[in-house]
Amino acid sequence: MEGLLSSLKFPLSYGHQEFKEHWPHTPHEANLVIQSLHDLARALFGAREDDAVVASFLEKRGLSILVEALLALSTPEIIRAQAWQSLCLILLNVEEDVFQRLIIGRELDVLWSREPDLRIEENRMNFVSCLKTVSMRIDVETLPFLMTDSDIPILRVAMAYTAHEEALLRTQARNAMLALFSKMKMGEEQLLRTALEMAKCRLPTPLCTLLWQNWANMAQAAKNRNAPALQKWAFREEDLWDHLAELIKLDITDVTQMVCGVIVGSLVWKLGSLTPTDVGVNHSSAPFVNSDDFDSEPMMAVPPPGALNLSPKSHTESTASLSADQSSLEECASFTACGLGTAMKVAETFAIDMASSEHCAAMALRTLATYAGTLRHAGIACALMPLVELILLPAIPSGSIRAMADLDAGCITEDLLALTEHFVAGAMEDSKFVARNHEDGTPPTHEEEEAMKKNRVEYWQGMLHGAHSMVPGRDTVPNPFRAAILAKMGFSRDGILPAQLPLRANCNTFSFQSLLDDKTAATLAIMEFERAYPDLLEHTKLLAHSAPVDPVIEEPTQLPASETVPGTFAEAFAWFLKVGGNGCSFVSL
């Protein structure tokens, strides 16, 4: 081991011009260096039980030799490729205690902090593979050694690759980030707080941009009838929803707030295209709402990403003061406002095309179906509850209508924050209904999982019964989204008749029809909601029952005076039973 490290130290010192004479200058010398790099990884892997060999590698800081060669711009590409492969093998195969000692030695910090040459695809793959390996293998106790000067370089790099064009890189980076956050929940609070602040500044913009790009590309593919392109972008959209669902499942309140802000600012914004222009939330009306039209809380313009502090805009020249409880709202809503503001900022680039599209309603409903299906498969169906209440209940709070108008106008208000926090509460509620591993690490039994599912359904039922008890009045209004969806499905405002069930769609969300036909898209959305919650139609009062026919009440016949008393009693008794509503009629006793 010492011989290998000595033979590699100077030939790989491409960052130091004074050692230039030791660099390999011929193909033969380069091949010798490549072979030594290969032997280094093999020796360390083969001698995992030999403490002397491992101690030699650690003492001579063998990892630093590899990292230095990877960071030097003058390193020949064939040597760089082998150095990446050797580093991957070492990080993946060394014993657990050796790996933690490598992290404590901070030899990898410089690799995440600087910018290695990753122009070659294979090098990028190896780089992200190393990043994922470290994230997966690191212990909670060793996590603080990843932090340098209020920064976590490895997490910053992982976030940068979460929206990468290449699917494999994107997936590995997302898994690395999720693993780090999961472990930080159990570690030092300061480390988690630093990671969350980094996420607030770095995650929403690439995620929102990727989401809107997928929608725009899908619309273009549908317009051109390009089936391969449509499937490509539809898979990417589904992949992104999966990632957002995994972020929610971290069960970190700040992360959930940020993700729900992105969802409301993107998906819920699109749902505004369902309503007529006179409701005040349709995207085809511009400007959509004036801040002076509402007697609600002060509004504020959308700040740029990274500077999303709540600063209300007054209706008058003087600065409006916040209400007594606004300070607590501001504190808990900072991540929510970040997600909302970023989503609205990104939407500005695409809003004109989306609003002018004749199929914007169908695209919004199809996206809703995809989102609902993703959350259902992820096992966090409670996150769908706020959407069910918003678009399917007979009446909704007037604040929700104001929130939609504020969203369309690009203003963050208390109404909009309250709507988004309702989404957060629904998403966080699912943590109560997840069957987790036991303390000894054994997975939950099938009976435990089924019990949790039953509890979730009972929670849904209770929430919907409480929500749909609202009737239009001073604080609630008839739901315009419900009426619009029923109309697009071809049903009356009264609802769906039992004879019109079950709902059927002759395609899926990867078809042209789901993007171009309102009825198909709406049917797919309701079907996905119903799969998540089988009693949905009944509990949201979407089922319209045929009006019962009033029974024809026959007055007792006026009997002739000559008729006997028993005959009069029999007829009167038969009339009494018929009016009683039991459906039977006796003509005699």
C-alpha positions as CSV (number, residue, x, y, z in Angstrom):
1,M,0.0,0.0,0.0
2,E,2.8,2.4,0.9
3,G,4.5,1.6,-2.4
4,L,1.4,2.2,-4.4
5,L,0.7,5.5,-2.7
6,S,4.3,6.6,-3.2
7,S,4.3,5.7,-6.9
8,L,1.0,7.7,-7.4
9,K,1.7,10.8,-5.3
10,F,3.9,12.7,-7.7
11,P,2.5,11.4,-11.0
12,L,-1.0,12.5,-9.9
13,S,0.1,16.0,-8.7
14,Y,-1.3,17.8,-11.7
15,G,-2.3,20.7,-9.5
16,H,1.4,21.5,-8.7
17,Q,3.6,22.7,-11.6
18,E,6.8,22.1,-9.6
19,F,6.2,18.4,-9.9
20,K,5.6,18.5,-13.6
21,E,8.7,16.4,-14.3
22,H,7.1,13.5,-12.5
23,W,3.9,13.5,-14.6
24,P,3.5,10.6,-17.1
25,H,4.8,11.9,-20.5
26,T,4.4,8.8,-22.6
27,P,1.5,6.3,-23.1
28,H,3.5,3.7,-21.3
29,E,3.9,5.9,-18.2
30,A,0.2,6.8,-18.3
31,N,-0.7,3.1,-18.4
32,L,1.5,2.4,-15.4
33,V,-0.4,5.1,-13.4
34,I,-3.7,3.7,-14.5
35,Q,-2.7,0.2,-13.4
36,S,-1.5,1.5,-10.1
37,L,-4.9,3.3,-9.5
38,H,-6.6,0.0,-10.3
39,D,-4.4,-1.9,-8.0
40,L,-4.9,0.6,-5.2
41,A,-8.7,0.1,-5.1
42,R,-8.2,-3.7,-5.3
43,A,-5.6,-3.7,-2.5
44,L,-7.8,-1.7,-0.2
45,F,-10.8,-3.8,-1.0
46,G,-9.0,-7.1,-0.7
47,A,-7.3,-6.2,2.6
48,R,-10.4,-5.0,4.5
49,E,-9.6,-7.3,7.4
50,D,-5.9,-6.2,7.5
51,D,-5.7,-3.2,9.8
52,A,-2.1,-2.4,8.9
53,V,-3.0,-1.9,5.2
54,V,-6.0,0.2,6.0
55,A,-4.0,2.2,8.5
56,S,-1.3,2.9,5.9
57,F,-3.9,4.2,3.4
58,L,-5.4,6.5,6.0
59,E,-2.0,7.7,7.3
60,K,-0.7,8.5,3.9
61,R,-4.1,10.2,3.1
62,G,-4.6,8.1,0.0
63,L,-8.0,9.7,-0.7
64,S,-6.5,13.1,-1.0
65,I,-4.2,11.9,-3.7
66,L,-7.2,10.7,-5.8
67,V,-9.2,13.9,-5.1
68,E,-6.3,16.1,-6.1
69,A,-6.0,14.4,-9.4
70,L,-9.7,14.6,-10.1
71,L,-9.7,18.4,-9.4
72,A,-6.7,19.2,-11.5
73,L,-7.7,20.5,-15.0
74,S,-4.5,19.2,-16.5
75,T,-5.1,15.6,-15.5
76,P,-5.2,13.4,-18.7
77,E,-8.7,12.1,-19.4
78,I,-7.7,8.4,-19.3
79,I,-6.1,8.9,-15.9
80,R,-9.1,10.9,-14.6
81,A,-11.5,8.2,-15.7
82,Q,-9.6,5.5,-13.7
83,A,-9.3,7.8,-10.7
84,W,-13.1,8.2,-10.6
85,Q,-13.6,4.4,-10.9
86,S,-11.1,3.8,-8.1
87,L,-12.7,6.4,-5.8
88,C,-16.1,4.8,-6.4
89,L,-14.9,1.4,-5.5
90,I,-13.1,2.5,-2.4
91,L,-16.1,4.5,-1.0
92,L,-18.5,1.6,-1.8
93,N,-16.5,-1.3,-0.5
94,V,-14.4,-0.2,2.5
95,E,-15.5,-1.4,6.0
96,E,-18.0,0.8,7.8
97,D,-15.6,2.0,10.5
98,V,-13.0,2.9,7.8
99,F,-15.6,4.8,5.8
100,Q,-16.6,6.9,8.8
101,R,-12.9,7.6,9.4
102,L,-12.6,8.8,5.8
103,I,-15.5,11.2,6.4
104,I,-14.0,12.5,9.7
105,G,-10.7,13.1,7.9
106,R,-12.6,15.6,5.6
107,E,-10.6,14.5,2.6
108,L,-13.7,14.6,0.4
109,D,-14.8,18.1,1.4
110,V,-12.8,19.7,-1.3
111,L,-14.3,17.4,-3.9
112,W,-17.8,18.8,-3.1
113,S,-16.7,22.4,-2.6
114,R,-14.8,22.8,-5.9
115,E,-15.8,22.0,-9.4
116,P,-14.2,18.9,-11.0
117,D,-14.1,18.5,-14.7
118,L,-17.4,16.7,-15.5
119,R,-17.7,17.3,-19.2
120,I,-17.5,13.6,-19.9
121,E,-20.8,11.7,-19.1
122,E,-19.0,8.8,-17.5
123,N,-17.2,11.2,-15.1
124,R,-20.6,12.8,-14.2
125,M,-22.0,9.4,-13.5
126,N,-19.1,8.5,-11.2
127,F,-19.2,11.8,-9.4
128,V,-22.9,11.5,-8.6
129,S,-22.4,7.9,-7.7
130,C,-19.8,8.9,-5.1
131,L,-22.1,11.5,-3.8
132,K,-24.9,9.0,-3.4
133,T,-22.6,6.4,-1.7
134,V,-21.5,8.9,0.9
135,S,-25.0,10.0,1.6
136,M,-26.3,6.5,2.0
137,R,-23.4,5.2,4.1
138,I,-22.7,8.0,6.5
139,D,-23.8,7.7,10.1
140,V,-25.9,10.2,12.0
141,E,-23.0,10.8,14.4
142,T,-20.7,11.6,11.5
143,L,-23.0,14.0,9.7
144,P,-21.6,17.2,11.4
145,F,-18.3,16.5,9.5
146,L,-20.1,17.3,6.3
147,M,-20.7,20.9,7.4
148,T,-18.2,23.7,6.6
149,D,-18.7,27.3,7.5
150,S,-22.5,27.3,7.6
151,D,-22.6,25.3,4.4
152,I,-23.1,21.6,3.6
153,P,-21.3,21.2,0.2
154,I,-22.4,17.6,-0.5
155,L,-26.1,18.6,0.0
156,R,-25.7,21.7,-2.2
157,V,-24.3,19.5,-5.0
158,A,-27.1,17.0,-4.6
159,M,-29.7,19.7,-4.9
160,A,-28.1,21.0,-8.0
161,Y,-28.6,17.6,-9.7
162,T,-32.2,17.0,-8.6
163,A,-33.5,18.6,-11.8
164,H,-30.8,17.3,-14.2
165,E,-31.6,16.4,-17.8
166,E,-30.2,12.8,-17.4
167,A,-32.7,10.6,-15.5
168,L,-30.1,8.4,-13.7
169,L,-28.2,11.4,-12.4
170,R,-31.4,13.0,-11.3
171,T,-32.6,9.9,-9.5
172,Q,-29.3,9.3,-7.7
173,A,-29.1,12.9,-6.6
174,R,-32.6,12.9,-5.3
175,N,-32.0,9.7,-3.3
176,A,-28.8,11.2,-1.9
177,M,-30.7,14.3,-0.8
178,L,-33.6,12.3,0.8
179,A,-31.1,10.1,2.6
180,L,-29.3,13.1,4.1
181,F,-32.5,14.8,5.2
182,S,-33.8,11.6,6.8
183,K,-30.6,11.2,8.9
184,M,-30.4,14.9,9.7
185,K,-33.8,14.6,11.4
186,M,-32.2,12.4,13.9
187,G,-29.0,14.5,14.3
188,E,-28.1,17.9,15.5
189,E,-30.8,20.6,15.1
190,Q,-28.3,23.2,13.8
191,L,-27.3,20.9,11.0
192,L,-30.9,20.3,10.0
193,R,-31.7,24.1,10.2
194,T,-28.7,24.8,7.9
195,A,-29.9,22.2,5.4
196,L,-33.4,23.5,5.4
197,E,-32.3,27.1,4.7
198,M,-30.2,25.7,1.8
199,A,-33.3,23.9,0.5
200,K,-35.4,27.0,0.7
201,C,-33.0,28.9,-1.5
202,R,-32.0,26.2,-3.9
203,L,-34.8,23.6,-4.4
204,P,-38.0,25.5,-5.5
205,T,-36.7,27.2,-8.6
206,P,-35.3,24.1,-10.4
207,L,-38.3,22.0,-9.4
208,C,-40.9,24.6,-10.5
209,T,-39.0,25.2,-13.8
210,L,-38.8,21.5,-14.5
211,L,-42.5,21.1,-13.8
212,W,-43.6,23.9,-16.1
213,Q,-41.2,22.8,-18.8
214,N,-42.8,19.3,-18.7
215,W,-46.2,20.8,-19.1
216,A,-45.2,23.1,-22.0
217,N,-43.5,20.2,-23.8
218,M,-46.4,17.9,-23.3
219,A,-48.8,20.5,-24.7
220,Q,-46.6,21.0,-27.7
221,A,-46.3,17.2,-28.2
222,A,-50.1,16.8,-28.1
223,K,-50.5,19.7,-30.5
224,N,-48.1,18.0,-33.0
225,R,-49.5,14.6,-32.3
226,N,-46.0,13.4,-31.4
227,A,-46.7,10.2,-29.3
228,P,-43.1,9.4,-28.3
229,A,-42.4,13.0,-27.2
230,L,-45.7,13.0,-25.2
231,Q,-44.8,9.8,-23.4
232,K,-41.3,11.1,-22.6
233,W,-42.5,14.3,-21.0
234,A,-45.4,12.6,-19.3
235,F,-43.0,10.1,-17.6
236,R,-40.9,13.0,-16.5
237,E,-43.9,14.8,-15.0
238,E,-44.8,11.6,-13.1
239,D,-41.2,11.2,-12.0
240,L,-41.2,14.8,-10.6
241,W,-44.5,14.2,-8.7
242,D,-43.0,11.1,-7.2
243,H,-40.1,13.2,-6.0
244,L,-42.3,15.8,-4.5
245,A,-44.3,13.0,-2.8
246,E,-41.0,11.6,-1.3
247,L,-40.2,15.1,0.0
248,I,-43.5,15.2,1.8
249,K,-43.0,11.7,3.2
250,L,-39.8,13.0,5.0
251,D,-42.3,14.4,7.5
252,I,-40.3,17.6,8.0
253,T,-42.7,20.5,8.4
254,D,-40.6,23.1,6.7
255,V,-40.0,20.9,3.7
256,T,-43.7,20.0,3.4
257,Q,-44.6,23.7,3.6
258,M,-42.2,24.5,0.7
259,V,-43.5,21.6,-1.4
260,C,-47.1,22.5,-0.8
261,G,-46.3,26.1,-1.8
262,V,-44.9,24.8,-5.0
263,I,-48.0,22.6,-5.6
264,V,-50.5,25.4,-4.9
265,G,-48.5,27.9,-6.9
266,S,-48.3,25.5,-9.9
267,L,-51.0,22.8,-9.9
268,V,-53.7,24.8,-8.1
269,W,-52.9,27.9,-10.3
270,K,-53.7,25.8,-13.3
271,L,-57.1,24.8,-11.9
272,G,-58.2,28.4,-12.2
273,S,-58.7,27.8,-15.9
274,L,-61.8,25.6,-15.0
275,T,-64.0,28.5,-13.8
276,P,-65.8,31.1,-15.9
277,T,-64.3,34.6,-16.1
278,D,-67.1,36.1,-14.0
279,V,-66.0,34.1,-11.0
280,G,-62.8,36.1,-10.9
281,V,-60.2,33.3,-10.9
282,N,-60.0,32.4,-14.6
283,H,-56.6,32.9,-16.2
284,S,-58.0,34.5,-19.3
285,S,-59.0,37.7,-17.5
286,A,-56.3,40.2,-17.0
287,P,-55.8,41.8,-14.6
288,F,-57.4,39.0,-12.6
289,V,-58.0,40.9,-9.4
290,N,-57.3,44.3,-7.9
291,S,-56.1,44.6,-4.4
292,D,-58.6,47.3,-3.7
293,D,-61.5,45.1,-4.7
294,F,-61.2,43.0,-1.5
295,D,-61.8,44.1,2.0
296,S,-59.4,41.3,3.2
297,E,-55.9,41.3,4.6
298,P,-53.1,43.4,3.0
299,M,-51.5,42.0,-0.1
300,M,-47.9,41.9,-1.2
301,A,-46.1,41.5,-4.4
302,V,-44.2,38.3,-5.1
303,P,-40.6,38.8,-4.0
304,P,-37.7,37.2,-6.0
305,P,-36.7,33.7,-4.9
306,G,-34.2,33.7,-2.0
307,A,-35.7,37.0,-0.6
308,L,-39.2,35.9,0.3
309,N,-39.9,37.8,3.4
310,L,-43.5,38.7,4.2
311,S,-43.8,42.4,3.7
312,P,-47.5,43.3,3.2
313,K,-48.5,46.0,0.7
314,S,-50.9,48.5,2.1
315,H,-54.1,49.6,0.4
316,T,-53.3,53.1,1.4
317,E,-50.1,55.2,1.3
318,S,-49.3,54.4,4.8
319,T,-47.8,51.0,5.7
320,A,-50.4,48.5,6.9
321,S,-49.6,46.9,10.2
322,L,-50.1,43.2,10.6
323,S,-52.7,41.7,12.9
324,A,-51.9,40.5,16.4
325,D,-51.3,36.9,15.3
326,Q,-49.6,37.8,12.0
327,S,-46.1,37.5,13.5
328,S,-46.7,33.8,14.3
329,L,-48.2,33.3,10.8
330,E,-45.1,34.9,9.2
331,E,-42.8,32.7,11.1
332,C,-44.5,29.4,10.2
333,A,-45.2,30.5,6.6
334,S,-41.7,31.5,5.5
335,F,-41.2,28.2,3.7
336,T,-44.7,28.2,2.4
337,A,-44.2,31.7,1.0
338,C,-40.9,30.6,-0.6
339,G,-42.6,27.8,-2.5
340,L,-45.6,30.0,-3.5
341,G,-43.4,32.9,-4.6
342,T,-41.0,30.8,-6.6
343,A,-43.8,28.9,-8.4
344,M,-45.6,32.2,-9.3
345,K,-42.3,33.7,-10.5
346,V,-41.6,30.7,-12.7
347,A,-45.2,30.6,-14.0
348,E,-44.8,34.1,-15.4
349,T,-42.7,32.6,-18.2
350,F,-45.4,30.1,-19.2
351,A,-48.7,31.8,-18.1
352,I,-49.4,33.5,-21.5
353,D,-49.1,30.3,-23.4
354,M,-51.1,28.3,-20.9
355,A,-53.9,30.9,-20.7
356,S,-54.2,31.2,-24.4
357,S,-54.4,27.4,-25.0
358,E,-57.9,26.2,-25.9
359,H,-57.1,23.0,-24.0
360,C,-55.8,24.5,-20.8
361,A,-58.7,23.1,-18.7
362,A,-58.2,19.6,-20.0
363,M,-54.4,19.9,-19.3
364,A,-55.1,21.1,-15.8
365,L,-57.5,18.2,-15.0
366,R,-55.1,15.7,-16.5
367,T,-52.4,17.0,-14.3
368,L,-54.7,16.7,-11.3
369,A,-55.3,13.1,-12.2
370,T,-51.6,12.4,-12.4
371,Y,-50.9,14.1,-9.1
372,A,-53.7,12.3,-7.4
373,G,-52.5,8.9,-8.7
374,T,-49.0,9.7,-7.5
375,L,-50.0,10.5,-4.0
376,R,-52.2,7.4,-3.9
377,H,-49.4,5.1,-4.9
378,A,-47.1,6.9,-2.4
379,G,-49.5,6.1,0.4
380,I,-50.1,9.8,1.4
381,A,-53.7,10.2,0.2
382,C,-54.5,12.5,3.0
383,A,-52.6,15.2,1.1
384,L,-55.4,15.0,-1.5
385,M,-58.0,16.1,1.1
386,P,-57.6,19.9,0.6
387,L,-58.0,19.4,-3.2
388,V,-61.1,17.4,-2.7
389,E,-62.6,20.1,-0.5
390,L,-61.5,22.8,-2.9
391,I,-63.0,21.4,-6.1
392,L,-65.7,18.9,-5.2
393,L,-67.6,20.1,-2.1
394,P,-70.9,21.9,-2.7
395,A,-69.7,25.0,-0.9
396,I,-66.3,26.3,0.0
397,P,-65.1,29.2,2.2
398,S,-65.2,32.6,0.5
399,G,-61.6,32.9,1.6
400,S,-60.7,30.1,-0.8
401,I,-62.1,32.1,-3.8
402,R,-60.2,35.1,-2.7
403,A,-57.1,33.0,-2.3
404,M,-57.4,31.7,-5.9
405,A,-57.9,35.3,-7.2
406,D,-54.8,36.4,-5.2
407,L,-52.8,33.4,-6.6
408,D,-53.8,34.4,-10.1
409,A,-52.9,38.0,-9.5
410,G,-49.4,37.0,-8.3
411,C,-49.9,38.3,-4.7
412,I,-49.2,36.4,-1.5
413,T,-51.9,37.2,1.0
414,E,-53.1,35.8,4.3
415,D,-56.0,34.1,2.4
416,L,-53.5,32.4,0.1
417,L,-51.2,31.4,2.9
418,A,-54.1,30.0,4.8
419,L,-55.2,27.9,1.8
420,T,-51.6,26.6,1.4
421,E,-51.3,25.8,5.1
422,H,-54.4,23.7,4.7
423,F,-52.6,21.7,2.1
424,V,-49.7,21.4,4.5
425,A,-51.9,20.1,7.3
426,G,-53.4,17.5,5.0
427,A,-50.0,16.3,4.0
428,M,-48.6,16.2,7.5
429,E,-51.7,14.3,8.7
430,D,-50.6,11.2,6.8
431,S,-47.6,10.7,9.2
432,K,-50.2,9.5,11.7
433,F,-51.4,6.8,9.4
434,V,-48.1,5.2,8.2
435,A,-47.3,1.8,9.6
436,R,-43.6,2.2,10.6
437,N,-40.9,-0.3,11.5
438,H,-40.8,-1.6,15.0
439,E,-38.1,-0.5,17.4
440,D,-36.2,-3.7,16.7
441,G,-36.2,-2.9,13.0
442,T,-38.8,-5.4,11.9
443,P,-41.3,-4.2,9.3
444,P,-45.0,-3.8,10.2
445,T,-47.3,-6.7,9.7
446,H,-50.0,-6.9,7.1
447,E,-52.7,-6.5,9.8
448,E,-50.9,-3.3,11.1
449,E,-50.8,-1.8,7.6
450,E,-54.5,-2.6,7.0
451,A,-55.4,-1.0,10.3
452,M,-53.5,2.2,9.4
453,K,-55.4,2.3,6.0
454,K,-58.7,1.9,7.8
455,N,-57.8,4.8,10.2
456,R,-56.9,7.0,7.2
457,V,-60.2,6.3,5.5
458,E,-62.1,7.1,8.7
459,Y,-60.1,10.3,9.0
460,W,-61.2,11.2,5.4
461,Q,-64.8,10.4,6.2
462,G,-64.7,12.6,9.3
463,M,-63.1,15.5,7.5
464,L,-65.5,15.4,4.6
465,H,-68.6,15.1,6.8
466,G,-67.4,18.2,8.7
467,A,-66.5,20.1,5.5
468,H,-69.6,19.4,3.4
469,S,-71.9,20.4,6.3
470,M,-71.2,24.0,5.2
471,V,-74.0,25.7,3.4
472,P,-73.8,28.8,1.2
473,G,-73.9,31.8,3.5
474,R,-71.9,34.8,4.7
475,D,-68.6,32.9,4.9
476,T,-69.2,30.3,2.2
477,V,-70.1,30.3,-1.5
478,P,-71.3,27.7,-4.0
479,N,-68.3,25.9,-5.4
480,P,-67.6,27.1,-8.9
481,F,-65.0,24.3,-9.5
482,R,-67.5,21.6,-8.7
483,A,-70.0,23.0,-11.2
484,A,-67.3,23.4,-13.8
485,I,-66.1,19.8,-13.5
486,L,-69.6,18.3,-13.5
487,A,-70.4,20.4,-16.7
488,K,-67.2,19.2,-18.4
489,M,-68.1,15.6,-17.6
490,G,-71.6,16.1,-19.1
491,F,-73.5,15.9,-15.8
492,S,-76.0,18.3,-14.4
493,R,-75.3,20.6,-11.5
494,D,-77.2,18.2,-9.3
495,G,-74.5,15.6,-9.6
496,I,-74.0,12.1,-11.0
497,L,-77.0,9.8,-11.3
498,P,-76.5,6.2,-10.2
499,A,-77.4,5.0,-13.7
500,Q,-74.4,7.0,-15.0
501,L,-72.0,4.9,-12.9
502,P,-69.4,3.5,-12.9
503,L,-67.2,6.3,-14.4
504,R,-65.2,5.1,-17.3
505,A,-62.4,6.7,-19.4
506,N,-61.2,4.9,-22.6
507,C,-57.6,6.1,-22.2
508,N,-54.9,7.0,-19.6
509,T,-52.9,10.1,-18.7
510,F,-50.3,9.3,-21.4
511,S,-52.8,9.7,-24.3
512,F,-53.5,12.7,-26.5
513,Q,-57.2,12.5,-25.5
514,S,-56.4,13.2,-21.8
515,L,-54.7,16.5,-22.8
516,L,-57.2,17.6,-25.5
517,D,-60.7,16.5,-24.2
518,D,-62.2,18.1,-21.1
519,K,-64.6,15.2,-20.4
520,T,-61.9,12.6,-20.5
521,A,-59.5,14.6,-18.3
522,A,-62.2,15.4,-15.7
523,T,-63.3,11.7,-15.6
524,L,-59.7,10.6,-15.1
525,A,-59.3,13.0,-12.2
526,I,-62.5,11.9,-10.4
527,M,-61.6,8.3,-11.0
528,E,-58.2,8.8,-9.3
529,F,-59.8,10.5,-6.3
530,E,-62.3,7.7,-6.1
531,R,-59.6,5.1,-6.1
532,A,-57.9,6.8,-3.2
533,Y,-61.2,7.1,-1.3
534,P,-64.0,4.7,-2.6
535,D,-66.8,6.6,-0.8
536,L,-65.8,9.9,-2.4
537,L,-68.9,10.5,-4.6
538,E,-71.2,9.8,-1.7
539,H,-69.4,11.9,0.9
540,T,-68.9,14.9,-1.4
541,K,-72.6,14.6,-2.4
542,L,-71.7,14.2,-6.0
543,L,-74.3,11.4,-6.3
544,A,-77.6,12.9,-7.4
545,H,-80.5,10.7,-6.3
546,S,-83.7,10.7,-8.3
547,A,-86.4,12.8,-6.6
548,P,-88.8,10.5,-4.8
549,V,-92.4,10.6,-6.1
550,D,-94.8,11.9,-3.6
551,P,-97.4,9.2,-2.7
552,V,-100.9,9.9,-3.9
553,I,-103.0,10.3,-0.8
554,E,-106.5,9.2,-1.3
555,E,-109.1,10.6,1.0
556,P,-111.4,8.1,2.6
557,T,-114.6,7.8,0.5
558,Q,-117.6,9.3,2.0
559,L,-119.7,6.3,2.8
560,P,-123.5,6.2,2.4
561,A,-125.4,6.5,5.6
562,S,-126.9,3.1,4.9
563,E,-123.4,1.4,5.0
564,T,-122.5,-0.6,8.1
565,V,-119.9,0.6,10.5
566,P,-117.5,-2.4,10.0
567,G,-117.1,-1.4,6.2
568,T,-116.3,2.1,7.1
569,F,-113.6,1.1,9.6
570,A,-111.9,-1.3,7.0
571,E,-111.6,1.4,4.4
572,A,-110.4,4.0,6.9
573,F,-107.8,1.6,8.2
574,A,-106.5,0.8,4.6
575,W,-106.2,4.5,4.0
576,F,-104.2,5.0,7.2
577,L,-101.7,2.3,6.2
578,K,-101.2,3.7,2.8
579,V,-100.5,7.2,4.1
580,G,-98.1,5.7,6.7
581,G,-95.7,5.1,3.9
582,N,-95.0,1.4,4.3
583,G,-95.8,0.8,0.6
584,C,-98.6,-1.7,1.3
585,S,-102.4,-1.4,1.0
586,F,-104.8,-3.6,2.8
587,V,-108.3,-3.9,1.4
588,S,-109.6,-6.0,4.2
589,L,-108.7,-7.1,7.7
